[in-house]
Amino acid sequence: MLPAEFQSLIIRPVGVVRSPIKRPVLVATEEGLNLTERVDRMRQAHREIRKTISELIFDSTLDGILDGVEGFSHILVLYWPHLVPEDRRRLRQVHPMGRSDLPRQGIFATCSPARPNPVLVSAVKLLARDGQVLKVQGLEAVDGSPIVDIKPYVQSYYGVGEPGVPAWMAQIQREMAEDDECAGGHG
């Protein structure tokens, strides 16, 4: 059991995502995840997301908080998938990407948006900064997602040479990478 002071935490959003993505590709149901597209369409959606331009609009009361971020080519965006209903956050296992052909896994072994604390992370290309607005490429978040935090992507901090993954994840990466040089994950 956690100490009493850690039974509940308050996370305040620092901004909001403005994106052309209006609905998530994966939807959490009572039974688990449902892939809203076929695998071939999912692959196409993945490629489109990699090209998608979004804006991160930061709270005006946080003036100065972005100073220096424009020196980085990439950032990590931590965001809250606000369209995942509270009751879906009780899921403990899912078929990765909603695919019943893959074995069920514990939520923490997946990139599922249906998590007890659904904080998701995406590594994105930073294109520009204009005051309290960052323009980024490759963010998977849907429009209106609250931004929890951002961090500069520094390869020596986060980069792992050859991370090991289970066979089911390697299969997903291969399928998503067909005709795409980037097989990185989100979540």
ZAPA-958174 format. One record per residue (C-alpha): x, y, z; residue in three letters; chain. Coordinates in pm, 1 decimal, always signed. Layout:
% residues N
{rec {X,Y,Z},"ALA","A"}
...
END
This chain:
% residues 187
{rec {+0.0,+0.0,+0.0},"MET","A"}
{rec {+117.5,+350.3,-77.7},"LEU","A"}
{rec {+178.8,+604.5,+199.4},"PRO","A"}
{rec {-124.7,+826.4,+268.0},"ALA","A"}
{rec {+29.8,+1133.8,+104.3},"GLU","A"}
{rec {+54.5,+943.2,-225.0},"PHE","A"}
{rec {-300.1,+803.2,-236.4},"GLN","A"}
{rec {-402.7,+1084.6,-468.0},"SER","A"}
{rec {-199.7,+1320.6,-683.7},"LEU","A"}
{rec {-309.5,+1634.5,-862.6},"ILE","A"}
{rec {-174.5,+1692.8,-1211.5},"ILE","A"}
{rec {-248.9,+2028.9,-1365.2},"ARG","A"}
{rec {-238.0,+2062.0,-1742.9},"PRO","A"}
{rec {+17.3,+2308.6,-1876.4},"VAL","A"}
{rec {-148.9,+2343.8,-2214.6},"GLY","A"}
{rec {-367.0,+2185.4,-2479.4},"VAL","A"}
{rec {-308.3,+2006.4,-2809.8},"VAL","A"}
{rec {-459.8,+2146.6,-3130.0},"ARG","A"}
{rec {-454.3,+1874.1,-3390.6},"SER","A"}
{rec {-638.4,+1762.6,-3703.3},"PRO","A"}
{rec {-677.1,+1420.5,-3534.7},"ILE","A"}
{rec {-1033.5,+1416.3,-3402.0},"LYS","A"}
{rec {-1073.2,+1056.5,-3285.9},"ARG","A"}
{rec {-831.8,+795.7,-3150.1},"PRO","A"}
{rec {-730.2,+497.3,-3359.7},"VAL","A"}
{rec {-767.2,+269.3,-3054.5},"LEU","A"}
{rec {-1085.8,+279.5,-2847.4},"VAL","A"}
{rec {-1110.7,+130.9,-2497.2},"ALA","A"}
{rec {-1421.5,-79.8,-2435.4},"THR","A"}
{rec {-1522.0,-285.2,-2131.7},"GLU","A"}
{rec {-1359.9,-590.0,-2292.8},"GLU","A"}
{rec {-1036.4,-416.8,-2385.6},"GLY","A"}
{rec {-911.2,-227.6,-2688.3},"LEU","A"}
{rec {-1082.5,-213.8,-3024.3},"ASN","A"}
{rec {-886.6,-125.2,-3331.6},"LEU","A"}
{rec {-1104.8,+120.1,-3521.2},"THR","A"}
{rec {-928.9,+39.2,-3847.3},"GLU","A"}
{rec {-800.8,-274.9,-4021.0},"ARG","A"}
{rec {-426.3,-338.3,-3990.9},"VAL","A"}
{rec {-356.3,-204.7,-4341.3},"ASP","A"}
{rec {-555.7,+110.7,-4262.4},"ARG","A"}
{rec {-377.9,+130.6,-3925.8},"MET","A"}
{rec {-43.8,+126.6,-4107.8},"ARG","A"}
{rec {-163.1,+411.9,-4330.0},"GLN","A"}
{rec {-289.9,+604.5,-4025.4},"ALA","A"}
{rec {+50.8,+552.9,-3860.4},"HIS","A"}
{rec {+225.3,+702.5,-4164.9},"ARG","A"}
{rec {-16.6,+995.8,-4168.7},"GLU","A"}
{rec {+37.4,+1062.7,-3798.0},"ILE","A"}
{rec {+413.5,+1081.1,-3859.9},"ARG","A"}
{rec {+343.9,+1370.5,-4102.4},"LYS","A"}
{rec {+70.1,+1540.4,-3898.1},"THR","A"}
{rec {+140.3,+1895.0,-3780.3},"ILE","A"}
{rec {-5.5,+1990.5,-3441.4},"SER","A"}
{rec {+19.5,+2289.9,-3213.4},"GLU","A"}
{rec {+92.0,+2274.1,-2843.0},"LEU","A"}
{rec {-64.8,+2579.8,-2683.4},"ILE","A"}
{rec {+72.4,+2653.9,-2337.0},"PHE","A"}
{rec {-101.4,+2840.4,-2056.9},"ASP","A"}
{rec {-19.8,+3212.3,-2074.0},"SER","A"}
{rec {+46.5,+3218.0,-1697.5},"THR","A"}
{rec {+352.7,+2999.4,-1761.6},"LEU","A"}
{rec {+541.4,+3275.1,-1944.9},"ASP","A"}
{rec {+910.4,+3189.4,-1983.7},"GLY","A"}
{rec {+864.6,+2816.6,-1931.2},"ILE","A"}
{rec {+946.1,+2739.9,-2296.4},"LEU","A"}
{rec {+1259.4,+2955.3,-2317.4},"ASP","A"}
{rec {+1540.0,+2755.7,-2479.7},"GLY","A"}
{rec {+1325.7,+2465.8,-2602.1},"VAL","A"}
{rec {+1362.4,+2582.9,-2962.7},"GLU","A"}
{rec {+1727.4,+2470.9,-2947.6},"GLY","A"}
{rec {+1614.9,+2107.7,-2959.4},"PHE","A"}
{rec {+1508.3,+1923.9,-3274.1},"SER","A"}
{rec {+1278.6,+1682.1,-3089.2},"HIS","A"}
{rec {+1075.8,+1683.5,-2768.9},"ILE","A"}
{rec {+879.0,+1435.1,-2562.0},"LEU","A"}
{rec {+515.3,+1533.9,-2514.8},"VAL","A"}
{rec {+331.7,+1386.3,-2215.6},"LEU","A"}
{rec {-40.9,+1419.3,-2256.6},"TYR","A"}
{rec {-368.6,+1295.0,-2110.0},"TRP","A"}
{rec {-596.4,+1094.3,-2344.0},"PRO","A"}
{rec {-910.5,+1273.6,-2230.7},"HIS","A"}
{rec {-1143.5,+1062.4,-2446.3},"LEU","A"}
{rec {-1070.1,+745.0,-2244.5},"VAL","A"}
{rec {-1364.2,+710.8,-2002.1},"PRO","A"}
{rec {-1288.1,+669.7,-1631.4},"GLU","A"}
{rec {-1437.4,+318.5,-1617.9},"ASP","A"}
{rec {-1205.2,+202.8,-1900.2},"ARG","A"}
{rec {-904.9,+288.7,-1684.4},"ARG","A"}
{rec {-977.6,-21.2,-1475.8},"ARG","A"}
{rec {-865.1,-258.9,-1750.5},"LEU","A"}
{rec {-576.1,-479.5,-1639.4},"ARG","A"}
{rec {-506.9,-670.8,-1960.6},"GLN","A"}
{rec {-564.6,-607.4,-2329.7},"VAL","A"}
{rec {-483.4,-755.6,-2665.6},"HIS","A"}
{rec {-209.1,-519.0,-2793.0},"PRO","A"}
{rec {-356.2,-267.2,-3037.4},"MET","A"}
{rec {-693.8,-437.5,-2993.4},"GLY","A"}
{rec {-576.6,-733.1,-3201.3},"ARG","A"}
{rec {-721.8,-1063.0,-3082.3},"SER","A"}
{rec {-456.0,-1249.5,-3285.0},"ASP","A"}
{rec {-199.3,-1127.1,-3030.1},"LEU","A"}
{rec {-188.3,-1265.8,-2673.9},"PRO","A"}
{rec {-337.9,-1060.8,-2389.1},"ARG","A"}
{rec {-81.1,-857.3,-2200.4},"GLN","A"}
{rec {-83.9,-657.9,-1879.6},"GLY","A"}
{rec {-157.6,-289.5,-1941.2},"ILE","A"}
{rec {+193.7,-191.5,-1830.5},"PHE","A"}
{rec {+341.6,-421.5,-2097.9},"ALA","A"}
{rec {+158.0,-227.0,-2369.3},"THR","A"}
{rec {+122.0,+126.2,-2501.6},"CYS","A"}
{rec {-253.1,+114.0,-2440.9},"SER","A"}
{rec {-421.8,+449.1,-2375.2},"PRO","A"}
{rec {-651.6,+271.7,-2124.0},"ALA","A"}
{rec {-431.2,+290.4,-1814.1},"ARG","A"}
{rec {-492.2,+357.4,-1444.0},"PRO","A"}
{rec {-323.4,+695.4,-1498.1},"ASN","A"}
{rec {-350.6,+748.3,-1871.8},"PRO","A"}
{rec {-44.0,+961.0,-1929.2},"VAL","A"}
{rec {+82.5,+899.2,-2281.5},"LEU","A"}
{rec {+412.1,+1007.5,-2432.5},"VAL","A"}
{rec {+516.4,+1079.7,-2789.8},"SER","A"}
{rec {+856.6,+1176.0,-2924.8},"ALA","A"}
{rec {+793.7,+1444.2,-3186.9},"VAL","A"}
{rec {+986.3,+1675.6,-3414.8},"LYS","A"}
{rec {+982.9,+2038.0,-3297.0},"LEU","A"}
{rec {+924.9,+2257.3,-3601.2},"LEU","A"}
{rec {+885.7,+2604.5,-3450.9},"ALA","A"}
{rec {+810.2,+2812.3,-3145.4},"ARG","A"}
{rec {+595.6,+3124.8,-3147.1},"ASP","A"}
{rec {+562.9,+3258.9,-2794.3},"GLY","A"}
{rec {+356.8,+3007.3,-2595.8},"GLN","A"}
{rec {+287.1,+2786.8,-2899.8},"VAL","A"}
{rec {+501.8,+2501.1,-3026.7},"LEU","A"}
{rec {+445.2,+2354.9,-3372.1},"LYS","A"}
{rec {+532.4,+1984.3,-3380.1},"VAL","A"}
{rec {+522.4,+1696.1,-3625.8},"GLN","A"}
{rec {+422.9,+1336.8,-3548.2},"GLY","A"}
{rec {+205.4,+1378.0,-3237.8},"LEU","A"}
{rec {-58.4,+1106.4,-3200.7},"GLU","A"}
{rec {-275.4,+1302.5,-2953.4},"ALA","A"}
{rec {-630.3,+1394.3,-3051.6},"VAL","A"}
{rec {-745.5,+1754.2,-3062.7},"ASP","A"}
{rec {-811.9,+1896.3,-2717.4},"GLY","A"}
{rec {-582.2,+1658.9,-2527.2},"SER","A"}
{rec {-443.2,+1824.6,-2213.0},"PRO","A"}
{rec {-63.8,+1854.9,-2208.5},"ILE","A"}
{rec {+83.4,+1726.9,-1881.7},"VAL","A"}
{rec {+448.9,+1810.2,-1953.5},"ASP","A"}
{rec {+713.6,+1827.0,-2222.9},"ILE","A"}
{rec {+1081.7,+1745.5,-2208.2},"LYS","A"}
{rec {+1361.0,+1789.8,-2459.5},"PRO","A"}
{rec {+1451.0,+1463.3,-2628.7},"TYR","A"}
{rec {+1816.3,+1400.0,-2549.9},"VAL","A"}
{rec {+1940.1,+1074.2,-2697.3},"GLN","A"}
{rec {+2200.6,+1015.8,-2426.8},"SER","A"}
{rec {+1921.3,+1031.8,-2164.4},"TYR","A"}
{rec {+1649.1,+836.4,-2341.8},"TYR","A"}
{rec {+1813.1,+655.2,-2629.2},"GLY","A"}
{rec {+1873.7,+285.2,-2582.0},"VAL","A"}
{rec {+2089.4,+121.7,-2846.4},"GLY","A"}
{rec {+1897.5,-197.0,-2920.8},"GLU","A"}
{rec {+1604.9,-236.1,-2680.7},"PRO","A"}
{rec {+1469.8,-589.3,-2649.3},"GLY","A"}
{rec {+1098.7,-643.1,-2714.2},"VAL","A"}
{rec {+875.5,-952.0,-2699.7},"PRO","A"}
{rec {+784.2,-1128.4,-3024.5},"ALA","A"}
{rec {+432.6,-976.6,-3038.9},"TRP","A"}
{rec {+575.7,-621.7,-3020.3},"MET","A"}
{rec {+838.8,-702.1,-3283.6},"ALA","A"}
{rec {+553.3,-823.1,-3507.3},"GLN","A"}
{rec {+362.5,-495.8,-3457.1},"ILE","A"}
{rec {+675.9,-293.0,-3528.5},"GLN","A"}
{rec {+743.5,-488.2,-3848.8},"ARG","A"}
{rec {+385.5,-442.9,-3966.9},"GLU","A"}
{rec {+380.2,-70.8,-3889.3},"MET","A"}
{rec {+723.3,-20.1,-4045.8},"ALA","A"}
{rec {+635.4,-166.1,-4385.6},"GLU","A"}
{rec {+717.4,+110.9,-4633.3},"ASP","A"}
{rec {+806.2,+333.0,-4335.1},"ASP","A"}
{rec {+1155.0,+390.2,-4202.2},"GLU","A"}
{rec {+1028.7,+479.5,-3852.9},"CYS","A"}
{rec {+892.1,+197.6,-3634.9},"ALA","A"}
{rec {+903.1,+386.0,-3303.5},"GLY","A"}
{rec {+622.3,+359.5,-3052.6},"GLY","A"}
{rec {+400.5,+594.3,-2857.2},"HIS","A"}
{rec {+247.9,+565.4,-2519.1},"GLY","A"}
END
